[in-house]
């Protein structure tokens, strides 16, 4: 009879062991927590992906290097050409002196100067000092700009006072000065033709230091132009 009790007790012990083993069964879900850990690590792997994005802005840094190229020192260099244009191309030095202008002494018969035309004389007058490099242009320009017939109280006459003429240019070849005019003559009579021609020629010769002169008006010789008057 005692043996069956022992077996019953042992059976109870086995049951308790099974029950205990059943109580330890629930901790098995612990591996699930370990499986959750890798998922957390997967989120951490997303952080390295963010680091390359920060590296991409560094590529934008070369755009900053373009700013030095925008500096304007090259633009300052074009300012030098105007300085090269300052020196005058003419080789004549600038000087200051009176201009010599010729007017007519009517019926003077060569007493006061060279005899011209209808028994008249050509007389030299001088202006106030004028600054110039080429004396021919200012001298002819002063003569043509005078729109008065009488030259002060001198008794001299300017027969070109009604003419509309402009000085274009001149050139000196040896001892001959050639001047070029544009416009038209307005003279008072036949005797004004040699007077007008002499005023222009003698004024040009005095300015250039020449001994002879040629005058062209609108590209034609003055004798041809005045022959039509």
Backbone as ProteinMPNN parsed JSONL, in Angstrom:
{"seq_chain_A": "XXXXXXXXXXXXXXXXXXXXXXXXXXXXXXXXXXXXXXXXXXXXXXXXXXXXXXXXXXXXXXXXXXXXXXXXXXXXXXXXXXXXXXXXXXXXXXXXXXXXXXXXXXXXXXXXXXXXXXXXXXXXXXXXXXXXXXXXXXXXXXXXXXXXXXXXXXXXXXXXXXXXXXXXXXXXXXXXXXXXXXXXXXXXXXXXXXXXXXXXXXXXXXXXXXXXXXXXXXXXXXXXXXXXX", "coords_chain_A": {"N_chain_A": [[0.825, -1.204, 0.0], [1.989, 1.185, 0.623], [3.649, 1.727, -1.553], [1.983, 2.482, -3.773], [1.254, 5.141, -2.856], [3.616, 6.425, -2.905], [4.043, 6.511, -5.584], [1.893, 7.981, -6.407], [2.503, 10.4, -5.279], [4.791, 10.956, -6.616], [3.675, 11.264, -9.076], [2.249, 13.557, -8.648], [4.378, 15.252, -8.26], [5.525, 15.258, -10.734], [3.536, 16.463, -12.115], [3.583, 18.992, -11.041], [6.058, 19.741, -11.921], [5.584, 19.882, -14.662], [3.721, 21.883, -14.627], [5.258, 23.969, -13.723], [7.075, 24.126, -15.747], [5.305, 24.958, -17.681], [4.701, 27.484, -16.729], [7.064, 28.781, -17.206], [6.949, 28.958, -19.846], [5.778, 31.317, -21.167], [7.89, 33.291, -21.243], [9.079, 32.899, -23.671], [8.347, 34.717, -25.682], [10.389, 36.574, -25.539], [12.405, 36.417, -27.529], [11.065, 37.836, -29.498], [11.325, 40.444, -28.732], [14.005, 40.752, -29.165], [13.946, 40.578, -31.895], [12.734, 42.911, -32.438], [14.706, 44.674, -31.898], [16.553, 44.607, -34.103], [14.941, 45.97, -35.905], [14.989, 48.465, -34.893], [17.628, 49.059, -35.327], [17.542, 49.201, -38.015], [16.383, 51.641, -38.406], [18.35, 53.235, -37.508], [20.153, 52.922, -39.534], [19.136, 54.561, -41.433], [20.048, 56.998, -40.725], [22.808, 57.232, -41.578], [22.291, 57.525, -44.26], [21.476, 60.116, -44.362], [23.77, 61.519, -43.955], [25.293, 61.509, -46.442], [23.729, 63.302, -47.828], [24.328, 65.667, -46.639], [26.862, 65.928, -47.557], [26.488, 66.592, -50.21], [25.806, 69.39, -50.342], [28.379, 70.405, -50.102], [29.359, 70.226, -52.602], [28.26, 72.413, -53.741], [29.912, 74.425, -53.059], [31.899, 75.088, -55.064], [30.484, 76.958, -56.572], [30.833, 79.271, -55.228], [33.349, 79.966, -55.924], [33.043, 81.175, -58.305], [32.478, 83.798, -57.796], [34.913, 85.314, -57.414], [35.633, 85.569, -60.09], [33.778, 87.377, -60.945], [34.79, 89.75, -60.188], [35.733, 93.145, -60.968], [38.253, 94.078, -62.061], [39.137, 93.678, -64.798], [37.288, 95.27, -66.158], [38.09, 97.781, -65.573], [40.253, 98.226, -67.176], [39.46, 99.106, -69.821], [39.396, 101.849, -69.453], [41.858, 102.915, -70.038], [42.274, 103.307, -72.923], [40.973, 105.886, -73.596], [42.849, 107.652, -72.461], [44.959, 107.385, -74.201], [44.052, 108.772, -76.352], [44.279, 111.415, -75.811], [46.7, 112.919, -76.515], [47.32, 115.247, -79.113], [47.051, 114.614, -82.608], [48.366, 116.252, -84.382], [51.524, 117.466, -85.477], [52.39, 119.991, -84.989], [53.495, 122.529, -82.773], [51.655, 124.097, -80.113], [50.927, 127.535, -80.124], [50.91, 131.081, -79.418], [49.87, 133.97, -80.948], [49.406, 137.036, -82.848], [47.018, 137.218, -85.564], [47.265, 137.616, -89.089], [45.367, 139.501, -91.241], [44.033, 140.313, -94.373], [42.764, 143.232, -95.937], [40.998, 145.54, -98.126], [42.122, 148.522, -99.626], [40.435, 150.784, -101.243], [40.876, 152.252, -104.44], [43.454, 152.99, -103.845], [45.638, 152.486, -105.315], [47.927, 150.88, -104.996], [49.525, 152.1, -103.084], [49.493, 151.705, -100.283], [49.904, 149.013, -100.093], [50.201, 145.797, -101.788], [49.285, 146.164, -105.215], [46.08, 145.67, -106.588], [43.346, 144.451, -108.624], [41.0, 146.862, -109.504], [42.758, 149.193, -109.466], [43.305, 149.167, -106.739], [44.548, 148.693, -103.353], [46.049, 146.165, -101.307], [45.913, 145.598, -97.898], [47.574, 144.723, -94.916], [46.324, 143.679, -91.78], [46.327, 143.195, -88.196], [45.259, 140.954, -85.624], [44.196, 140.552, -82.178], [46.302, 138.622, -79.926], [46.142, 135.124, -80.554], [45.568, 131.733, -79.723], [46.859, 128.822, -81.249], [47.504, 125.908, -83.309], [47.729, 125.346, -86.006], [48.049, 127.935, -88.114], [46.726, 128.733, -90.418], [44.007, 127.897, -90.624], [42.657, 129.339, -88.414], [43.176, 131.975, -89.315], [41.968, 132.247, -91.92], [39.402, 131.584, -91.104], [38.802, 133.72, -89.371], [38.77, 135.852, -91.183], [36.569, 135.122, -92.831], [34.544, 135.169, -90.982], [34.029, 137.777, -90.424], [31.512, 139.977, -90.768], [31.179, 142.582, -91.47], [31.332, 145.362, -93.641], [33.004, 147.63, -93.549], [36.145, 148.11, -92.055], [36.448, 148.923, -89.082], [37.54, 152.217, -88.381], [39.456, 152.474, -90.231], [39.272, 152.85, -92.926], [39.511, 150.756, -94.62], [38.161, 148.017, -96.574], [36.061, 145.174, -96.499], [35.364, 142.915, -98.79], [34.21, 140.462, -98.676], [32.135, 140.288, -96.905], [29.433, 139.696, -97.28], [29.418, 137.17, -98.257], [28.877, 133.615, -98.039], [30.813, 131.54, -96.784], [32.896, 128.773, -95.798], [35.71, 127.514, -94.063], [37.446, 124.58, -94.916], [39.836, 123.064, -95.044], [43.449, 122.873, -95.398], [46.631, 122.717, -97.133], [50.16, 122.629, -97.265], [52.509, 122.764, -99.751], [55.71, 122.746, -100.461], [56.406, 125.986, -101.241], [53.853, 126.748, -101.646], [50.59, 127.352, -100.623], [47.561, 125.696, -100.265], [44.134, 126.129, -100.003], [40.883, 125.024, -98.969], [37.512, 125.654, -99.484], [34.0, 125.845, -98.706], [30.687, 126.71, -99.828], [29.256, 129.828, -100.949], [29.876, 132.758, -102.978], [29.051, 136.177, -102.446], [29.074, 139.003, -103.987], [29.741, 142.517, -104.682], [30.148, 143.564, -107.23], [31.956, 143.682, -110.407], [34.583, 144.497, -109.859], [34.914, 143.528, -107.313], [35.625, 140.909, -107.587], [38.5, 140.369, -108.126], [39.337, 141.507, -105.746], [38.186, 139.915, -103.661], [39.401, 137.458, -104.206], [42.116, 138.14, -103.806], [42.135, 138.86, -101.086], [41.663, 136.379, -99.819], [43.829, 134.795, -100.784], [46.188, 136.204, -100.0], [45.878, 136.354, -97.234], [46.0, 133.617, -96.591], [48.631, 133.028, -97.45], [50.182, 134.611, -95.714], [49.633, 133.404, -93.281], [50.673, 130.812, -93.631], [53.277, 131.257, -94.321], [53.95, 131.203, -96.974], [54.685, 131.734, -100.511], [52.987, 131.692, -102.618], [49.539, 130.977, -103.487], [46.693, 128.824, -103.666], [43.228, 128.552, -104.209], [40.36, 126.675, -103.567], [36.931, 126.257, -104.122], [34.176, 124.571, -103.121], [35.354, 122.372, -104.31], [36.261, 123.31, -106.721], [38.462, 125.42, -108.684], [39.102, 128.794, -107.624], [39.126, 130.801, -109.58], [37.546, 129.726, -111.583], [35.109, 129.553, -110.282], [34.553, 132.264, -109.645], [34.43, 133.345, -112.15], [31.925, 133.045, -113.04], [30.488, 135.009, -111.906]], "CA_chain_A": [[0.0, 0.0, 0.0], [2.86, 2.361, 0.648], [4.233, 1.97, -2.868], [1.138, 3.325, -4.589], [1.301, 6.525, -2.397], [4.828, 7.052, -3.43], [3.86, 6.778, -7.032], [0.961, 9.116, -6.543], [3.276, 11.6, -4.935], [5.683, 11.232, -7.738], [2.849, 11.78, -10.173], [1.98, 14.962, -8.334], [5.621, 16.018, -8.501], [5.686, 15.447, -12.179], [2.56, 17.485, -12.561], [4.075, 20.315, -10.644], [7.16, 20.092, -12.838], [4.995, 20.331, -15.939], [3.084, 23.193, -14.455], [6.32, 24.972, -13.648], [7.585, 24.329, -17.11], [4.284, 25.731, -18.383], [4.829, 28.875, -16.266], [8.24, 29.393, -17.865], [6.731, 29.023, -21.298], [5.524, 32.643, -21.73], [9.068, 34.124, -21.577], [9.541, 32.673, -25.048], [8.229, 35.893, -26.556], [11.593, 37.424, -25.45], [13.062, 36.569, -28.83], [10.4, 38.862, -30.315], [11.933, 41.739, -28.383], [15.281, 40.815, -29.864], [13.654, 40.866, -33.293], [12.41, 44.342, -32.554], [15.964, 45.431, -31.841], [17.073, 44.856, -35.434], [14.167, 46.997, -36.602], [15.499, 49.749, -34.415], [18.905, 49.298, -36.01], [17.264, 49.626, -39.397], [16.122, 53.079, -38.383], [19.643, 53.918, -37.373], [20.82, 52.908, -40.841], [18.636, 55.691, -42.212], [20.832, 58.201, -40.399], [23.95, 57.41, -42.483], [21.863, 58.035, -45.557], [21.368, 61.572, -44.268], [25.098, 62.123, -44.011], [25.69, 61.851, -47.794], [23.031, 64.494, -48.295], [25.073, 66.835, -46.158], [28.063, 66.048, -48.384], [26.134, 67.211, -51.48], [25.968, 70.843, -50.327], [29.773, 70.792, -50.278], [29.595, 70.394, -54.03], [27.827, 73.754, -54.122], [30.956, 75.392, -52.74], [32.547, 75.648, -56.24], [29.781, 78.127, -57.071], [31.395, 80.441, -54.566], [34.578, 80.339, -56.622], [32.708, 82.02, -59.443], [32.405, 85.195, -57.387], [36.127, 86.058, -57.738], [35.669, 85.9, -61.506], [32.913, 88.519, -61.156], [35.484, 90.971, -59.823], [35.764, 94.002, -62.141], [39.49, 94.709, -62.519], [39.261, 93.786, -66.244], [36.482, 96.352, -66.678], [38.78, 99.048, -65.387], [41.275, 98.401, -68.202], [39.064, 99.927, -70.964], [39.549, 103.277, -69.197], [43.15, 103.364, -70.533], [42.294, 103.837, -74.28], [40.75, 107.32, -73.72], [44.06, 108.389, -72.137], [45.816, 107.366, -75.374], [43.513, 109.684, -77.34], [44.481, 112.779, -75.379], [47.67, 113.678, -77.306], [46.831, 115.674, -80.416], [47.811, 113.98, -83.667], [49.151, 117.218, -85.144], [52.898, 117.585, -85.013], [52.73, 121.392, -84.781], [53.353, 122.955, -81.373], [50.684, 125.161, -79.866], [51.558, 128.832, -79.898], [49.997, 132.214, -79.298], [50.384, 135.101, -81.74], [48.355, 137.73, -83.624], [46.737, 136.735, -86.916], [47.355, 138.642, -90.132], [44.202, 139.458, -92.12], [44.155, 141.33, -95.43], [41.574, 143.935, -96.4], [41.206, 146.307, -99.369], [42.087, 149.993, -99.668], [39.9, 151.048, -102.58], [41.457, 153.353, -105.199], [44.741, 153.376, -103.249], [46.587, 152.333, -106.429], [49.146, 150.211, -104.589], [50.339, 152.931, -102.2], [49.549, 151.14, -98.935], [50.198, 147.592, -100.157], [50.202, 145.248, -103.149], [48.226, 146.709, -106.077], [45.18, 144.631, -107.09], [42.049, 144.806, -109.193], [40.669, 148.125, -110.17], [43.559, 150.273, -108.902], [43.185, 149.139, -105.28], [45.692, 148.155, -102.609], [45.745, 145.141, -100.293], [46.579, 146.058, -96.687], [47.589, 143.724, -93.834], [45.948, 144.089, -90.428], [46.593, 142.141, -87.218], [44.271, 140.771, -84.564], [44.755, 140.292, -80.851], [46.939, 137.287, -79.895], [45.253, 133.958, -80.617], [46.259, 130.444, -79.536], [46.594, 127.943, -82.382], [48.561, 124.996, -83.746], [47.826, 125.608, -87.446], [47.611, 129.32, -88.211], [45.943, 128.974, -91.625], [42.584, 127.764, -90.317], [42.148, 130.493, -87.667], [43.265, 133.215, -90.092], [40.886, 132.254, -92.912], [38.142, 131.594, -90.368], [38.554, 135.08, -88.888], [38.39, 136.664, -92.336], [35.219, 134.775, -93.288], [33.574, 135.443, -89.922], [33.778, 139.221, -90.364], [30.342, 140.316, -91.578], [31.119, 144.035, -91.628], [32.025, 145.845, -94.847], [34.054, 148.566, -93.151], [37.023, 147.598, -91.001], [36.615, 150.015, -88.124], [37.708, 153.548, -88.962], [40.697, 152.432, -91.003], [39.021, 153.126, -94.343], [39.637, 149.503, -95.372], [36.891, 147.384, -96.911], [36.025, 143.706, -96.581], [34.381, 142.612, -99.838], [33.657, 139.125, -98.424], [31.244, 140.356, -95.74], [28.125, 139.107, -97.595], [29.6, 135.798, -98.753], [28.628, 132.531, -97.087], [31.903, 130.602, -97.045], [33.46, 128.098, -94.621], [37.029, 126.893, -94.282], [37.418, 123.128, -94.755], [41.173, 122.558, -94.749], [44.519, 123.426, -96.212], [47.862, 121.945, -97.184], [51.319, 123.386, -97.735], [53.423, 121.987, -100.582], [56.796, 123.649, -100.782], [56.09, 127.38, -100.898], [52.483, 127.021, -102.089], [49.541, 126.962, -99.696], [46.273, 125.434, -100.911], [43.039, 126.099, -99.032], [39.625, 124.487, -99.493], [36.339, 126.31, -98.903], [32.678, 125.466, -99.194], [29.735, 127.813, -99.743], [29.095, 130.631, -102.161], [30.247, 134.175, -102.918], [28.054, 137.218, -102.659], [29.942, 140.151, -104.219], [29.007, 143.722, -105.074], [30.384, 143.994, -108.604], [33.058, 143.045, -111.102], [35.844, 144.811, -109.185], [35.013, 142.743, -106.074], [36.155, 139.564, -107.878], [39.919, 140.292, -107.773], [39.506, 141.874, -104.342], [37.873, 138.743, -102.838], [40.451, 136.467, -104.429], [43.353, 138.605, -103.181], [41.989, 138.784, -99.627], [41.826, 134.978, -99.414], [45.162, 134.288, -101.091], [47.217, 136.857, -99.198], [45.695, 135.938, -95.835], [46.512, 132.249, -96.487], [50.097, 133.039, -97.573], [50.75, 135.175, -94.487], [49.488, 132.416, -92.201], [51.509, 129.643, -93.882], [54.629, 131.63, -94.677], [54.13, 130.772, -98.361], [54.829, 132.806, -101.497], [51.885, 131.59, -103.58], [48.364, 130.338, -102.891], [45.615, 128.336, -104.512], [41.968, 128.491, -103.465], [39.312, 125.848, -104.158], [35.615, 126.463, -103.517], [33.326, 123.427, -103.487], [36.144, 121.479, -105.138], [36.611, 123.94, -107.994], [39.361, 126.567, -108.528], [38.377, 130.038, -107.372], [38.959, 131.546, -110.841], [36.398, 129.149, -112.287], [33.891, 129.913, -109.559], [34.301, 133.707, -109.744], [34.186, 133.721, -113.555], [30.49, 132.976, -113.247], [29.849, 136.147, -111.259]], "C_chain_A": [[0.848, 1.237, 0.0], [3.438, 2.689, -0.718], [3.305, 2.792, -3.735], [1.154, 4.765, -4.143], [2.518, 7.22, -2.956], [4.642, 7.356, -4.902], [2.903, 7.926, -7.241], [1.673, 10.424, -6.257], [4.193, 11.996, -6.071], [4.912, 11.793, -8.918], [2.548, 13.234, -9.949], [3.207, 15.828, -8.589], [5.846, 16.258, -9.965], [4.741, 16.501, -12.703], [3.032, 18.876, -12.222], [5.217, 20.754, -11.543], [6.627, 20.592, -14.174], [4.362, 21.691, -15.843], [4.117, 24.287, -14.394], [6.894, 25.251, -15.026], [6.598, 25.121, -17.942], [4.349, 27.175, -17.983], [6.001, 29.553, -16.929], [8.066, 29.493, -19.375], [6.536, 30.437, -21.842], [6.783, 33.449, -22.026], [9.583, 33.909, -22.984], [9.337, 33.886, -25.961], [9.44, 36.818, -26.499], [12.317, 37.527, -26.769], [12.402, 37.618, -29.699], [10.959, 40.238, -30.006], [13.28, 41.895, -29.063], [15.058, 41.091, -31.348], [13.29, 42.333, -33.492], [13.657, 45.181, -32.563], [16.546, 45.657, -33.223], [16.285, 45.921, -36.182], [14.616, 48.372, -36.178], [16.806, 50.084, -35.097], [18.665, 49.729, -37.445], [16.963, 51.114, -39.454], [17.413, 53.844, -38.256], [20.378, 53.917, -38.701], [20.336, 54.057, -41.719], [19.444, 56.942, -41.946], [22.076, 58.318, -41.259], [23.528, 57.916, -43.852], [21.736, 59.548, -45.541], [22.718, 62.226, -44.392], [25.554, 62.393, -45.431], [24.98, 63.089, -48.317], [23.734, 65.74, -47.82], [26.326, 67.023, -46.989], [27.748, 66.742, -49.706], [26.206, 68.72, -51.443], [27.403, 71.259, -50.516], [30.102, 70.955, -51.751], [29.169, 71.772, -54.5], [28.889, 74.793, -53.858], [31.685, 75.893, -53.967], [31.823, 76.848, -56.806], [30.294, 79.396, -56.43], [32.646, 80.902, -55.299], [34.287, 81.2, -57.846], [32.67, 83.49, -59.07], [33.701, 85.932, -57.623], [36.196, 86.434, -59.209], [34.802, 87.108, -61.805], [33.584, 89.822, -60.776], [35.757, 91.789, -61.073], [37.086, 94.634, -62.488], [39.634, 94.752, -64.028], [38.481, 94.951, -66.815], [37.159, 97.69, -66.511], [39.816, 99.291, -66.478], [40.792, 99.206, -69.4], [39.203, 101.413, -70.729], [40.858, 103.802, -69.761], [43.115, 103.889, -71.968], [41.995, 105.321, -74.398], [41.986, 108.142, -73.408], [44.984, 108.438, -73.334], [45.331, 108.344, -76.431], [43.775, 111.139, -76.981], [45.524, 113.52, -76.214], [47.128, 114.018, -78.687], [47.687, 115.08, -81.521], [48.678, 114.949, -84.452], [50.542, 117.338, -84.562], [53.309, 119.017, -84.735], [52.562, 121.768, -83.315], [52.307, 124.053, -81.24], [51.43, 126.456, -79.57], [50.492, 129.914, -79.827], [50.613, 133.409, -80.011], [49.215, 135.796, -82.43], [48.198, 137.1, -85.0], [46.816, 137.909, -87.888], [46.202, 138.452, -91.113], [44.316, 140.608, -93.114], [42.786, 141.883, -95.815], [41.965, 144.872, -97.549], [41.139, 147.814, -99.091], [41.702, 150.397, -101.083], [40.526, 152.327, -103.154], [42.777, 153.838, -104.601], [45.884, 153.229, -104.25], [47.946, 151.799, -105.977], [50.029, 151.009, -103.658], [50.529, 152.261, -100.84], [49.876, 149.646, -98.924], [50.199, 147.11, -101.583], [49.013, 145.778, -103.959], [47.41, 145.559, -106.667], [44.017, 145.273, -107.835], [41.988, 146.128, -109.898], [41.422, 149.295, -109.542], [43.47, 150.331, -107.384], [44.491, 148.632, -104.658], [45.189, 147.128, -101.604], [46.582, 145.467, -99.056], [46.456, 144.987, -95.599], [47.174, 144.377, -92.513], [46.233, 142.921, -89.484], [45.506, 142.128, -86.154], [44.972, 140.715, -83.205], [45.395, 138.901, -80.857], [45.91, 136.16, -79.786], [46.1, 132.708, -80.44], [45.869, 129.512, -80.676], [47.755, 126.968, -82.542], [48.8, 125.147, -85.238], [47.228, 126.984, -87.692], [46.698, 129.579, -89.405], [44.45, 128.94, -91.326], [42.03, 128.947, -89.537], [42.172, 131.792, -88.465], [42.149, 133.31, -91.127], [39.525, 132.297, -92.215], [37.79, 132.975, -89.844], [38.131, 136.0, -90.021], [36.95, 136.396, -92.759], [34.153, 135.088, -92.248], [33.239, 136.928, -89.805], [32.639, 139.581, -91.321], [30.123, 141.822, -91.683], [31.892, 144.455, -92.876], [33.209, 146.729, -94.478], [34.846, 147.986, -91.983], [37.335, 148.762, -90.055], [36.629, 151.361, -88.815], [38.949, 153.626, -89.835], [40.509, 152.854, -92.451], [39.156, 151.889, -95.209], [38.269, 148.85, -95.525], [37.083, 145.87, -96.973], [34.958, 143.33, -97.593], [33.738, 141.241, -99.647], [32.555, 139.133, -97.362], [29.877, 139.741, -96.009], [28.223, 137.647, -98.033], [29.362, 134.791, -97.632], [29.626, 131.402, -97.362], [32.406, 130.021, -95.722], [34.783, 127.455, -94.998], [36.941, 125.402, -93.989], [38.782, 122.583, -94.373], [42.193, 123.212, -95.657], [45.742, 122.529, -96.183], [48.966, 122.79, -97.803], [52.243, 122.44, -98.483], [54.528, 122.923, -101.062], [56.48, 125.055, -100.31], [54.678, 127.764, -101.329], [51.492, 126.495, -101.061], [48.227, 126.808, -100.469], [45.202, 125.366, -99.826], [41.759, 125.655, -99.738], [38.468, 125.109, -98.723], [35.067, 125.658, -99.437], [31.752, 126.669, -99.03], [29.651, 128.577, -101.047], [29.477, 132.088, -101.908], [29.011, 135.054, -103.116], [28.83, 138.534, -102.753], [29.131, 141.323, -104.788], [29.217, 144.152, -106.503], [31.612, 143.307, -109.171], [34.375, 143.302, -110.387], [36.012, 144.049, -107.876], [35.612, 141.36, -106.324], [37.645, 139.49, -107.584], [40.181, 140.661, -106.32], [39.272, 140.665, -103.432], [38.96, 137.686, -102.967], [41.736, 136.866, -103.724], [43.272, 138.54, -101.654], [42.231, 137.355, -99.131], [43.258, 134.505, -99.626], [46.232, 134.909, -100.184], [47.087, 136.501, -97.708], [46.233, 134.531, -95.625], [48.028, 132.222, -96.552], [50.751, 133.583, -96.307], [50.692, 134.156, -93.353], [50.444, 131.246, -92.376], [52.963, 129.992, -94.143], [54.97, 131.225, -96.091], [54.263, 131.993, -99.273], [53.765, 132.752, -102.585], [50.74, 130.813, -102.926], [47.402, 129.892, -103.974], [44.377, 128.184, -103.641], [40.972, 127.657, -104.257], [38.019, 126.072, -103.381], [34.686, 125.377, -104.041], [34.04, 122.505, -104.473], [36.57, 122.063, -106.463], [37.548, 125.114, -107.752], [38.572, 127.867, -108.41], [38.167, 130.848, -108.648], [37.755, 131.024, -111.61], [35.106, 129.55, -111.606], [33.553, 131.391, -109.753], [34.056, 134.157, -111.176], [32.708, 133.722, -113.871], [29.757, 134.167, -112.633], [29.648, 137.29, -112.23]], "O_chain_A": [[0.457, 2.252, -0.576], [3.692, 3.86, -1.0], [3.767, 3.727, -4.389], [1.071, 5.622, -5.023], [2.492, 8.369, -3.397], [5.076, 8.405, -5.378], [3.082, 8.744, -8.143], [1.451, 11.429, -6.932], [4.346, 13.164, -6.428], [5.391, 12.656, -9.655], [2.573, 14.049, -10.871], [3.109, 16.962, -9.058], [6.299, 17.324, -10.381], [5.065, 17.3, -13.581], [2.898, 19.811, -13.01], [5.353, 21.927, -11.89], [7.123, 21.563, -14.744], [4.419, 22.52, -16.751], [3.92, 25.382, -14.921], [7.157, 26.388, -15.418], [7.004, 25.881, -18.822], [4.079, 28.043, -18.814], [5.961, 30.754, -17.192], [8.915, 30.035, -20.084], [7.083, 30.746, -22.901], [6.776, 34.233, -22.975], [10.441, 34.661, -23.448], [10.088, 34.061, -26.921], [9.54, 37.747, -27.3], [12.803, 38.603, -27.118], [13.058, 38.233, -30.54], [11.059, 41.094, -30.886], [13.664, 42.986, -29.482], [15.874, 41.753, -31.99], [13.506, 42.911, -34.557], [13.689, 46.262, -33.151], [16.995, 46.764, -33.521], [16.839, 46.678, -36.979], [14.629, 49.317, -36.966], [17.073, 51.244, -35.412], [19.435, 50.493, -38.026], [17.262, 51.772, -40.451], [17.573, 54.936, -38.802], [21.157, 54.832, -38.967], [21.036, 54.479, -42.639], [19.534, 57.834, -42.79], [22.401, 59.436, -41.66], [24.272, 58.629, -44.526], [21.871, 60.196, -46.579], [22.825, 63.354, -44.874], [26.17, 63.435, -45.653], [25.524, 63.835, -49.131], [23.741, 66.759, -48.511], [26.816, 68.144, -47.124], [28.613, 67.406, -50.277], [26.634, 69.316, -52.431], [27.66, 72.346, -51.033], [30.998, 71.714, -52.118], [29.644, 72.257, -55.527], [28.803, 75.914, -54.359], [32.088, 77.056, -53.959], [32.446, 77.687, -57.457], [30.203, 80.476, -57.015], [32.968, 82.09, -55.297], [35.177, 81.874, -58.364], [32.815, 84.349, -59.94], [33.646, 87.1, -58.008], [36.742, 87.48, -59.558], [35.035, 87.804, -62.794], [33.025, 90.893, -61.009], [35.99, 91.218, -62.139], [37.085, 95.663, -63.164], [40.181, 95.723, -64.551], [38.892, 95.565, -67.8], [36.842, 98.641, -67.226], [40.223, 100.433, -66.694], [41.593, 99.937, -69.983], [39.139, 102.189, -71.683], [40.99, 105.01, -69.957], [43.844, 104.836, -72.262], [42.647, 106.003, -75.189], [42.185, 109.205, -73.996], [45.724, 109.408, -73.499], [46.097, 108.718, -77.319], [43.508, 112.021, -77.797], [45.271, 114.661, -76.601], [46.542, 113.166, -79.354], [48.912, 115.039, -81.401], [49.625, 114.531, -85.118], [50.736, 117.317, -83.346], [54.434, 119.265, -84.299], [51.586, 121.366, -82.682], [52.108, 124.845, -82.162], [52.434, 126.463, -78.857], [49.324, 129.682, -80.139], [51.738, 133.811, -79.713], [48.146, 135.204, -82.58], [49.141, 136.517, -85.535], [46.476, 139.043, -87.548], [46.066, 137.399, -91.736], [44.653, 141.732, -92.744], [41.811, 141.153, -95.992], [43.142, 144.973, -97.894], [40.232, 148.304, -98.419], [42.521, 150.361, -102.0], [40.682, 153.332, -102.461], [43.173, 154.981, -104.829], [46.966, 153.782, -104.053], [48.986, 152.204, -106.498], [51.185, 150.639, -103.452], [51.639, 152.26, -100.308], [50.102, 149.073, -97.858], [50.198, 147.922, -102.508], [47.887, 145.835, -103.466], [47.971, 144.593, -107.182], [43.742, 146.464, -107.696], [42.805, 146.457, -110.759], [40.807, 150.278, -109.131], [43.549, 151.411, -106.799], [45.407, 148.202, -105.359], [44.061, 147.209, -101.116], [47.803, 145.597, -99.142], [45.384, 144.419, -95.387], [47.616, 145.476, -92.178], [46.367, 141.782, -89.931], [44.916, 143.158, -85.83], [46.195, 140.819, -83.118], [45.061, 138.081, -81.712], [44.945, 136.245, -79.027], [47.219, 132.632, -80.948], [44.695, 129.417, -81.032], [48.837, 127.167, -81.99], [49.942, 125.085, -85.693], [46.029, 127.182, -87.499], [45.96, 130.564, -89.4], [43.711, 129.842, -91.722], [41.021, 129.52, -89.949], [41.281, 132.627, -88.309], [41.46, 134.328, -91.209], [38.605, 132.968, -92.682], [36.624, 133.369, -89.864], [37.24, 136.832, -89.851], [36.193, 137.332, -93.016], [32.983, 135.254, -92.592], [32.261, 137.291, -89.151], [32.794, 139.497, -92.54], [29.011, 142.279, -91.952], [32.986, 143.952, -93.13], [34.295, 146.586, -95.04], [34.272, 147.44, -91.041], [38.328, 149.473, -90.207], [35.834, 151.618, -89.718], [39.435, 154.714, -90.143], [41.481, 153.18, -93.133], [38.938, 151.96, -96.418], [37.352, 149.083, -94.737], [38.109, 145.364, -97.428], [33.767, 143.415, -97.294], [32.813, 140.89, -100.38], [32.089, 138.066, -96.963], [29.213, 139.302, -95.069], [27.203, 136.969, -98.162], [29.604, 135.063, -96.456], [29.325, 130.443, -98.073], [32.354, 130.67, -94.677], [34.952, 126.927, -96.098], [36.428, 124.999, -92.946], [38.888, 121.739, -93.484], [41.86, 123.989, -96.552], [45.872, 121.678, -95.304], [48.736, 123.56, -98.736], [52.705, 121.441, -97.931], [54.323, 123.767, -101.934], [56.307, 125.29, -99.115], [54.336, 128.946, -101.377], [51.55, 125.327, -100.675], [47.84, 127.693, -101.233], [45.346, 124.633, -98.848], [41.578, 125.879, -100.935], [38.437, 125.1, -97.493], [35.072, 125.009, -100.483], [32.0, 127.542, -98.198], [29.938, 128.039, -102.117], [29.41, 132.581, -100.782], [28.078, 134.714, -103.843], [29.2, 139.115, -101.733], [28.02, 141.159, -105.293], [28.511, 145.048, -106.966], [32.23, 142.466, -108.518], [35.212, 142.402, -110.314], [37.129, 143.93, -107.373], [36.06, 140.704, -105.384], [38.047, 138.601, -106.833], [41.145, 140.181, -105.724], [40.069, 140.412, -102.528], [39.388, 137.093, -101.977], [42.386, 136.023, -103.106], [44.257, 138.196, -101.002], [42.926, 137.15, -98.136], [43.84, 133.879, -98.74], [47.088, 134.195, -99.661], [48.093, 136.366, -97.013], [46.857, 134.259, -94.599], [48.662, 131.482, -95.801], [51.778, 133.06, -95.874], [51.622, 134.068, -92.552], [50.977, 130.733, -91.392], [53.807, 129.097, -94.183], [56.126, 130.935, -96.398], [53.992, 133.124, -98.869], [53.657, 133.677, -103.391], [50.938, 130.091, -101.949], [47.309, 130.494, -105.044], [44.457, 127.75, -102.492], [40.758, 127.884, -105.448], [38.009, 126.075, -102.15], [34.441, 125.275, -105.243], [33.413, 121.928, -105.361], [37.191, 121.365, -107.264], [37.449, 125.757, -106.707], [37.512, 128.022, -109.017], [37.142, 131.515, -108.791], [37.024, 131.802, -112.222], [34.117, 129.855, -112.273], [32.397, 131.734, -109.997], [33.526, 135.246, -111.395], [32.277, 134.326, -114.853], [28.549, 134.318, -112.816], [29.119, 138.335, -111.852]]}, "name": "protein", "num_of_chains": 1, "seq": "XXXXXXXXXXXXXXXXXXXXXXXXXXXXXXXXXXXXXXXXXXXXXXXXXXXXXXXXXXXXXXXXXXXXXXXXXXXXXXXXXXXXXXXXXXXXXXXXXXXXXXXXXXXXXXXXXXXXXXXXXXXXXXXXXXXXXXXXXXXXXXXXXXXXXXXXXXXXXXXXXXXXXXXXXXXXXXXXXXXXXXXXXXXXXXXXXXXXXXXXXXXXXXXXXXXXXXXXXXXXXXXXXXXXX"}
